[in-house]
C-alpha cells in the first residue's frame, strides 16, 4: 500500500515538473518510465488481498526529465536489503520468499 501511495505522490511531482534528482541519486528510488506498469501490478495485488482500489493511474508527461532520469532503474538487491533492515514484518516475508538475504 505504501508503494501505491508513493506512485500517486510522484505523479503529482511529475505533473508539476518538479526535480526528481534526489530520488535518482545517489540511490535510485523510483523508475519514472515504469510507474504505470508498477501501479497496475500493485492494483492486482491490492485486489487479490481483497482491498478496494479506487485510484486509477494515468501516466503523466515525463518528457521534461533527462534520459537518465526517465529510464532510471531501482537496484532491487539494495532495496530489499534496506527493507529487510527497516521493517520486521517485511524481513519475515523476505526471508520466507528470497534466499539471498
Secondary structure per residue as TSV (DSSP state, phi and psi in degrees):
chain	resnum	aa	ss	phi	psi
A	1	X	-	360.0	-35.4
A	2	X	H	-63.5	-43.5
A	3	X	H	-65.6	-38.0
A	4	X	H	-60.1	-45.4
A	5	X	H	-59.9	-45.1
A	6	X	H	-60.0	-39.8
A	7	X	H	-61.8	-43.6
A	8	X	H	-67.7	-36.6
A	9	X	H	-62.7	-42.9
A	10	X	H	-69.5	-27.8
A	11	X	H	-57.6	-43.4
A	12	X	H	-61.2	-41.6
A	13	X	H	-61.1	-42.3
A	14	X	H	-66.9	-41.8
A	15	X	H	-61.2	-37.7
A	16	X	T	-83.3	-5.2
A	17	X	T	59.0	38.1
A	18	X	-	-75.3	159.8
A	19	X	-	-68.3	141.8
A	20	X	-	-117.2	16.1
A	21	X	H	-52.1	-42.5
A	22	X	H	-75.7	-12.4
A	23	X	H	-89.5	-10.1
A	24	X	H	-109.9	-28.2
A	25	X	S	-140.6	138.9
A	26	X	S	-82.3	-17.6
A	27	X	S	-116.7	131.8
A	28	X	-	-73.1	117.4
A	29	X	-	-106.4	-20.0
A	30	X	-	-136.4	156.5
A	31	X	-	-122.0	87.9
A	32	X	G	-50.9	-45.2
A	33	X	G	-68.3	-16.2
A	34	X	G	-103.1	5.5
A	35	X	H	-59.3	-45.9
A	36	X	H	-64.4	-46.5
A	37	X	H	-59.9	-46.7
A	38	X	H	-66.8	-39.2
A	39	X	H	-56.9	-47.3
A	40	X	H	-65.4	-35.2
A	41	X	H	-64.0	-43.6
A	42	X	H	-65.4	-38.1
A	43	X	H	-60.4	-43.1
A	44	X	H	-59.3	-40.7
A	45	X	H	-69.9	-40.0
A	46	X	H	-59.2	-46.5
A	47	X	H	-67.4	-40.5
A	48	X	H	-58.4	-34.5
A	49	X	T	-84.8	7.3
A	50	X	T	69.6	26.5
A	51	X	-	-92.3	159.6
A	52	X	-	-85.5	148.0
A	53	X	-	-132.0	120.3
A	54	X	-	-132.8	28.6
A	55	X	-	-132.1	83.1
A	56	X	-	-61.0	157.2
A	57	X	-	-121.2	123.3
A	58	X	-	-110.0	123.6
A	59	X	-	-64.0	123.7
A	60	X	-	-79.6	169.3
A	61	X	-	-74.3	117.3
A	62	X	-	-112.1	18.3
A	63	X	T	-65.4	-15.1
A	64	X	T	-73.8	-16.9
A	65	X	S	-75.1	155.5
A	66	X	-	-69.5	162.2
A	67	X	H	-57.0	-43.1
A	68	X	H	-64.1	-41.0
A	69	X	H	-67.5	-45.7
A	70	X	H	-59.0	-39.3
A	71	X	T	-106.9	19.3
A	72	X	-	-59.5	145.5
A	73	X	-	-123.0	131.6
A	74	X	-	-69.0	139.4
A	75	X	-	-81.7	102.9
A	76	X	H	-63.8	-38.7
A	77	X	H	-60.9	-47.5
A	78	X	H	-60.6	-45.7
A	79	X	H	-64.1	-41.6
A	80	X	H	-65.8	-41.6
A	81	X	H	-64.7	-40.7
A	82	X	H	-62.6	-47.9
A	83	X	H	-62.3	-40.9
A	84	X	H	-58.7	-36.1
A	85	X	H	-83.8	-20.8
A	86	X	H	-99.9	-22.6
A	87	X	-	-131.0	107.2
A	88	X	H	-57.2	-39.8
A	89	X	H	-67.4	-40.5
A	90	X	H	-63.2	-39.7
A	91	X	H	-57.3	-43.1
A	92	X	H	-61.1	-47.5
A	93	X	H	-64.9	-42.2
A	94	X	H	-64.0	-47.1
A	95	X	H	-65.2	-28.2
A	96	X	H	-75.3	-30.6
A	97	X	H	-109.6	-16.5
A	98	X	-	-131.0	128.4
A	99	X	S	-84.8	-22.6
A	100	X	-	-83.1	-6.6
A	101	X	-	-102.0	360.0
